Amino acid sequence: MTTSLLPRLLVVDDEPELLAEMSSYLRRRGEVVVTAASYSQAVQALNDHTAPIDILITDARMPDGNGIDLLRSAIERPGGPIACILITGHLEESDLAVDLQEAGVRVVYKPFSLAAFYREVRSVSDAIRSVESTVELAHAGGGEDD
């Protein structure tokens, strides 16, 4: 996870109104949000190693690429996002490939309320923080053998 206490979220959607709505809603709740309006912009954001992404939230269908492909490339990259959320109105959860299910990709179905969307984001974010706290506690207790 990044050095800040809050995870960095990358929100990707080619629909400008929806992208603005989701990102504004998250920012109003104190989240650190980076946005991308296309597959190619999302790849650029994921390749920016100075500002690593902790949670990738992507639409499934975009004119210049596929959200499923974006998820796969992000999951496979070293230092990639810790968690991923797929936003779709075209895919059933049972259609999600086994590799993405095993990677813990969560699915939010369109249409959705912003409150329900945020509950999913918070759930993922809280899980990340829980793991981080456990790792920090394990490291803090490791140097007492002197």
Sequence and secondary structure as in RCSB ss.txt:
>XXXX:A:sequence
MTTSLLPRLLVVDDEPELLAEMSSYLRRRGEVVVTAASYSQAVQALNDHTAPIDILITDARMPDGNGIDLLRSAI
ERPGGPIACILITGHLEESDLAVDLQEAGVRVVYKPFSLAAFYREVRSVSDAIRSVESTVELAHAGGGEDD
>XXXX:A:secstr
  SSSS EEEEE S HHHHHHHHHHHHHTT EEEEESSHHHHHHHHH TTS  SEEEEESEETTEEHHHHHHHHH
HSTT  SEEEEEESS  GGGS HHHHHTT EEEESS  HHHHHHHHHHHHHHHHHHHHHHHHHHHTTT   
